[in-house]
């Protein structure tokens, strides 16, 4: 069965628009509440994060759920303003506060333990990041994103015609915006924070997404060079169908690994894997349903619904991608 992506392109665009607008609304709400579009983690703002888990080997220690109100009362008694407290699982507790000295951390741990129960010493995690280092990490991460985008823009501009390159970049923005938007929603609903691994995930998503788009665009140019007297919509549908199995198989195998990391990789890698799952799925979707359909729409609008075949012979490598098809 042939997939006709251009026939229902309004549906694909509308679906993306709904999710993107929802993500934008979440970012604006987050900005109004805390001054940033995403809830920043310890890596970016600095401070101390303590993670405890009740020791359920002790009789009656885990009979009752953790009372966050009681924990907040202890924290207030310690004079720790602007402290974030979250449940981790059923018997775990995560506390993010200002930079604490070892003695202050011990004092806080003891006070909370006396209030809600004994903690398992093997599962206590303490992370500390200075505010200066946190700011440097944020600036470095944003700079890396900007440089990667700039490099991809330059590459696509040389590799393809302008309209190809523009819509490939649009698809990239779509993927990044959607991933950030979903994390903004999770930040509002679950208090989910982003850290330096989230920046790494975004950089990885950019590379994966543009690779999918380039594969489809290469096939479009190859078909145009051989049979360019057809409607651009039909050509793009053929290109998508010819590369569809490759795109699905590549994405599916990667998602299997990421799903394993998300389920069994522990708290440190859990949301890193989630960002990649969202981004890779979106990247495959945008390459097939956004970048390709936008190109067809633009060629139809500019009077190039029937492409002109490239002049001269065309060499094709083993992968089926043309070596020199920039003219189409």
Secondary structure, 3 states (H helix, E strand, C coil): CCCCCCCCHHHHHHHHHHHHHHHHHHHHHHHHHHCCCCCECHHHHCEEEEEEEECCCCCCCCCCCCCHHHHHHHHHHCCCCCCEEEEECCCEEEEEECCCCHHHHHHHHHHHHHHHCCECHHHCEEEEECHHHHHHHHHHHHHHHHHHHHHHHHHHHHHCCHHHHHHHHHHHHHHHHHHHHHHHHHHHHHCCCECHHHHHHHHHHHHHHHHHHHHHHHHHHHHHHHHCCCEHHHHHHHHHHHHHHHHHHHHHHHHHHHHHHHHHCCHHHHHHHHHHHHHHHHHHHHHHHHHHHHHHHHHHHCCCCECCCCCCCCCECCCCCECCCCCC
